[in-house]
């Protein structure tokens, strides 16, 4: 969008107001108009004071019961105390000033019987909840006349995502300043007129007025429904456009060959493929035989057998005269993939050697920290075509890596890569290679439809026969008896010849660590409130102290502590984290797998793909600092053999907290797809479009992919019709512009998992 909507707020609202709004990431008129209310206050419906928590930054609607101003004789100055109520409980508002006269303005506005919105941080003074120097707005008081005041007081009151320095009503006033003068010509509508008429939707300007200045609840619902559909249409049209672009390119068909490597591999498999693996294999084979590039998402829960499916696809391409590249996110995982592929292939991976099978190929490994001799060998095998399968990390993206005939790119854990990185590898072939992207993080159907609408999707749901189950328990970290029992249990597992992981969120101390996921932050995180400038320091009750955060467990510290425990006497304990060199990581994993160091204290670097069948137990410390899907991936590292697995989630999470709810969800089921739905519900789908990866804000402001599945489905069909008739969107320029403006870089991440 352009023109009025792209005006800087500093030009419209002035530097002081725009500076405050910039703290919320609001820079332009459109940014402000797209900052929709979080919820709406209902006139006459007061906030439940009993539910307010100490230290919480709140906006409450309450009625003034009484107001008193008095001098502070002991230390000078004056104080105003107002008591507000929800009809049951009360809250004290406290203001300080050097002189009584300064408080008269507050006393005049805070008259008994008036209703207002009050914003501040809940504190405690002599057993009573209070807000010190709250910002506030008295409903209807600032209107131009009595009629307008009556009208304003009867409307739903927008309550915006705000910060202490920018209260909700200041945002509301700013919105009115920019919204009121707008005309239809100022607000280009991304939804083409024909679709608005088909679905009976208001224009964008009408919808913006409906969410920011609603007449009633129905007005809000109609406007939100239109804005949700708009978000869905922009997203689905971007996906449809990508799909059309992909289908316009050509690829070399890779037709299956009878009696080749694939058949030989199937014949030597020591187990039968599951029905799901057979079905998905057929889907991939059909894609590979087409003259357009395959772009298929293979998702399956932990231990569902994705690696075998991917290997069979790679062998089919090698049979057809091409090469396959497997791109892994870490050197640990790349090295393990190479070992796994070699183990699965046996003599079929020894092409050109005495022990190799007649039709064998080679598997080459390329990583950034390889020695020069081995790297030169891998580069030569890739360039000559001697290596039918090349496994690597980002090193595969280097200009020095050349392929004889790259026919298939397999991307493991797609969310670790940007699409532009993957496309660098795709561009290496003489023609566009086929692409298979894999994820072990199950994706709900609605998310797949939203984020992967231009990919064909295959799902593996069965577990291979003989795979053991893993039991998960949540353990309170402050229960010393239970913690002692954990380490005794680990010792018992080691004595039985098995292995145990101990996972920590940090490497050492309490410093941020690249291997760890950021601490979850709620949607209501806000900027600390600043006291009014005329408030003296005397007699101002201090805000409640924020509890000191429990220091996060760190690999180095935990390993040292475990070595000193009597239960661990005589056991060597290894460490694994992202600061180790590739050789050190390989050595640590080899020692763990061999049982030399049967306990491995690690960060989440072992989260994906690491496969030690003797590993039976995992202890996750500070488990509340990991997400649902990450915990599910971590516990997938145990119970990979015939022995049952045990995962213990050690946590400081409090009863009733969202953190404990996440952990309980993980412990309650081993169904990754059920957990993915729960994760989506708990996280409010805030990162569905990967805003963190692209550096932008979340594109889905109102649309919720689970709740609004029907809206998404409708928009998907509408988008397909639009793109089929007008691939360049020449007849819908506002929609084309919205795709660029809203998604920006995010459009490049729509294929991530």
Buried (B, 14 or more C-beta within 10 A) or exposed (E): BEEBBEBEBBEBBEEEBBBBBBEBEBBBBBBBBBBBBBEBBEBEEBBEBEEBEEEEBBBBBBBBBEBEBEEBEEEEBBBBBBBBBBEEBBBBBBBBBEEBEBBBEBBEBBEEEBBBBBBBBBBBBEEEBBBBBBBBBBBBBEBEEEEEBEEBBEBBBBBBBBBBBBBBBBBBBBBEBBBEEBEEEBBBBBBBEEBBEEBEBBBBBBBBBBBBBBEEEEBBEBBBBBBBBBBBBBBBBBBBBBBBEBEEEEBBBBEBBEEBBBBBBEEEEEEEBBEBBEBBBEBBBEBBBBEBBBBBBBBBBBBBBBBBBBBBBBBBBBBBBBBBBBBBBBBBBBBBBBBBBBEBBBBBBBBEEEEBBEBBBBBBBBBBBBEEEEBEBBBEBBBEBBBBBBBBBBBBBEEEBEBBBBBBBBBBBBBBBBBEBBBBBBEBBEBBBBBBBBBBBBBBBBBBBBBBBBBBBBBBBBBBEEBBEBBBEBBBBEEEEBBEBBBEBBBEBBEEEBBBBBBBBBBBEBEEBEBBBEBBEEEEEBEEBEEBEBBBEEBBEEBBEEEEEEEBBBBBBBBEBBBEBEBBEEBEBBBBBBBBEBEBBBBBBEBBBEBEBBBBBBBBBBBBBBBBBBBBBBBBBBBBBBBBBBBBBBBBBBBBBEBEBBBBBBBBBEEEEEBBBBBBBBBEEBBBBBBBBBBBBBBEBBEBBBBEBBEBBBBBBBBBBBEBBEBBBBBBEBBBEBBEEBEEBEEBEBBBBBBEBBBEBBBBBBBBB
